[in-house]
């Protein structure tokens, strides 16, 4: 018997990617529902040879009970509706910032700390897009050499701010000089601020600091981020300098350690956002070993997929695999093992 699955915020940039990733995932879905605001209700979205009509998000619908609901509708919507769904037994995978730093709610990158899903039910938090790709590139190094400090500058695509941001970018490319989504014009420009400032650190930077520590289960790691918006449609890039407590044996060992990470691809040549849009891997190039404790690398991933939709679906699949008990479910698990 298949799963009852829904996507909340299905008409947004990440929501549509969730639908696409689910479509190709192999997850056995018997009922698929899509929810959004009244403004977006009625739209029809293709899924596995048919179309699914988008419904208005209501508390009543959340009380119907699903196996899994994937949320990507913003923190306010998640705070209101996700607990309602969880109360009736639905496993909620939430892409917003609403629950990430709640101590009792797991913040999960399946390849890194997926064991937290074993025996767990309720709300699961999907991390920030920039945090996901960074920890995927670093977690094997942390396992082997214990990370001590991370210095990261991000180069984040406009799609990370949603459809309105992409439209604003495209309008500026066509000659308009107004800006509403971003604090400055983004076309032909670089903006070194994402989110509001608190104690001289931006909202996006605080996410990378706090979420990295929670995912890697280490409050002793010092994270020093600068988050930057760049005129790229899809694909976040990061320049990372990291320091370890234990000495790294050699550059070859460092490369092998990074490459051993699940869903991580190491490249000899440079890799750019344009080349990786639409795929489900974290790409690493320009690996440099400065000394026995300090190394640098360039990390690129599709922010809408790896940084959001793909991670959410991977959470769903691993949670299902770890918590299925019946023979029937065990057979279904075999059909959903890979993305």
N, C-alpha and C positions, 0 to 999 in steps of 0.2 A: 504494500500500500504506500502510495506516495505521500509527500509532505504538503501541508497547507502553509503557503508562503505568501508574504505580502511585502510591498515596498511603500513606505511613507515618504512623500516628497518625490514621487516618481517622475515628475515632469522637469525637475531641475537637472543641472549638468551631471552631478554625481548620481542622482536617482536614475537617470537614463542609462548611465554606465552600469549601475547595479543590475538593471534589467538585461543589458547586453551580456554581462559576465555570467549571470544566472542562466541565460539562454544557452550558452555554450559550455556550461559547467558539468553537465551530466547529472546534476542533482535531480532525483526522481520527484517531480512536483505534480500532485494530483489536483491542487487548486491554487491559482495564482491571482492575487488581487493587487490593485494599484490604488493609492490614495494621494490626494493633494488638496489644495485649497479650493474654495468655490470657483475662483477665477480660472483654475486649470481643469476643473472637473468636466468630464464629457469628452476629453481628448482620447484618442485611441492609439495605443502603442503596440507595435508588432511583437509577438512572442511565440516562437516555435510553431510557425506556420499559421497562426491565427492573430487576432488583435484583441487586446484587453482594454476595456473602457475604464478610464480613470474615475474613481469615486470620490465624493467629498469625504474628507477626514472627519470622523465624529467619534465621540466617546463610546457610543453604542457599537460602532464597528470594532473598536478596540476590545470591547468586552466579548466579542464573538469567540475569541480563542483561535490562535494559530500555532503551528509548530514554531515558525520563525517569522519575525517582522524585522525588516531592515529599514532603519530610519535615516533620512538625510533631508531634514526640513528645518534645521536650525535649532538652537538650544532652547528657545522658549517653547516651541512646539513639542520638543522631546520631553521637557520637564512636565508638561501638562499631560501628554498622551502615553508616553512610554510606561510610567508606573501603572496606569490602568490596564494596559495589555499584560504587563508582567504579573499583576495580581491574579489574573485568571489562568496563569500557567504558560503564557507565551514567552519564548526566549527572544529577547529584544537585542538587536545589535545596532547600537546607536553611533552615528557618524559625527554628532555634534560635540561641542565641548562641555555639555551639561553635566556629565557624570564621570569624566575622565579622572578627576582627582578626588573622587569619593573613595574613601579607604576600602570600603567593603565591596566595591564594584571593580572587577578585573579590567585592566587596560591591556589589550591583547594584540600582539603581533604573533600569529600562530607559530611561525618558524622559531621565534625567540622564547616565548613564555606560554605556549599553547597548553602546557600541562595544567594551567590554572582552570581550564575549562572542564576538567574531569570532575564529575559530580556536581557541577554548578548549574543553577537555573536562575533566571531573572534577567537583569539588564547587563549587557556586556558593552564596554566602551571601545570604540574604534579610535585609535590615536590620530593626532594631527598628521597631515600628509608629509610634511618635511621631516617630522620625527620618525615616521615609519621607514622611509628609505635610508635615513642615517643609521638607525639601529640595525637594520638588515645588513648594511655594509660593515658594521663594527662588531656585531655580537660575538662572532667567533674569536676575534682578537681579544675581546673582554674575557671570554671563557678561558683563553690560553695565557694571556699576559696581564690581565686586570687593568682596565682603563682607569686613568687617574684624572686626566684633563682632556676636554674636547673644545677646540676652537673651530667654529663653523660660520661661514658666510653663505647664505642661501641666495639663489637666483630664481625667483618663483614666478611661474607663468600666470598670466592674467586670468585664465580659466579657474584658478584656485579661488577667485573671488566671485564666481558664478556667471550666469548668462549676461546679466546686466553689465558686468565688467568687460566681457568679451565684446559686447555691442559698443560700449564706450570706446574701447581700443580701436575697433574697426571704423567707427565714425571719425575718430581722430586721424586715422590713416587716410580717410577720404576728405580731410581738410577742416573738420570741425575743431574748434579750439576750446570747447567747454569740457569740464570734468565734474562729475558728481560722485562716482564710486571711489575714485582715488583722490588723494590730497593734491596731486599735481597731474599734469598731462602724462600719460604713460607711453603713448606712441613716440618713438625716437628718443626715449628717455629712460632713466633708471630712478626708482624711488626707494630710498633707504629706510623705509618705515612701513610696517604692516601691523595695523591695529593701534589701539590707544596706548599711550605711555603710562607706566606706573614705576616710580623710582628710577626714571631714565631708561627703563627696559620696556620694549613694546610687548603688546599682548601675545603676538606670535613668538617672540623670543622667550617669554615666560613659559609658553607651552613646551618649547623644545627643552628648556631646562628641567622643568618638573616632570614631564612625561618620560624623558630619557631615563631619569633616575628611577621612576616607578617601573618602567618596563624591564630595565636591566637589574632591578631590585638592589640598587646601590645608591644610597644617599651621599656617599663619599665622592662620587664623580662630580667634578666641577665642569660646568658647561658654559661656554662663553659665545653666544650666538649674535650674529647680525643678520636680520632677515630683510631681504631686498626684493622688490617687485621689478620685473624686467619685461620688455615688450616681446614676449613669446607667448603663443596661444596655449600650447600643451607641453608639459614636461618641466618639472622642477630640477634644478641643478644645485649642487652644494660643493663648496671647497672646504675640505675638512683637514684640520691638523689635530692629531691626537697624541697623547703621551700615556705611556704605560708604567706601572709600578715595577714589573719584571722585565729584564732585557730581552729584546727580540733577537733571535738567533741570527737571522740574515734576511735580506730582501726577498730571496726566493721563498723562505719560510713564511714571511709576512704575506706574500702573494698567495701562497697555497692556503694559508689560514683564512684569508678573506674569501677566496674562491670556494672554500668548503661550505660556506653559508648557503642554506637552502634558498633557491630562487634568486641567487646572486650570480652575475656573469662578470668576469674580469676580462678586460680588453688590453691588448698590447698597444693598440693605437688609441687616439682620443675618441671619445663618444660624445654626441651632442643630443639635445632634446629632439631635434627634428628627426633623428634616426630611430628613436625609441617610442614615439607616440603610438599608442594602441597596443603595446605589448604588456606583459605581466611580470617583468623582471626588474630587478635593481641592477644597474650597470655601473661598473667601477673602472676607471682608467687613471692614468697619471699617478700611479702608486710610487711614492718616494720614501726612502728610509733616510732620515736626516742624521740620526744617531741611534744608539741601541734602544732608546726609550721614546723616540719621536718620529712620527711618520705622517705623510700627507697623501691625500687622494682626492679624486674628482668623482662625484656620485650623481647619477642621473636616473630619473624614473618618471613614468607617466603619472602625474599627480591625481588624475581622475580615476585611474585604475589601481595601480599599486598603492597610491596614497589615500585611497578611499574605497572604491567599489570592490576591487579584487581582494583587498584585505578583509573586507566585511564578509564576502562570500567564502573566503578561506576559513574565517572564524566559524561560519555556519557549518561548513563541511567537517571541520575538525571536531567541533562540539558534537555533531551528530555521530561521528565515528566513535568518539570517546564515551558517549553516553547511551548508545544503542545496545539493547539487551536481547531482543528476540532474534530468532533465526531469520525471520523475514527481514528485520532491519539489518542484520549482519550482511545479508545478500545485497541489500540496497547500498550499504556502505561501499562495497566493492565497485559499484557503478559510479561513485562520486569521488574517487580517490585523487584525481588529477585535475588541475587547471592548466 
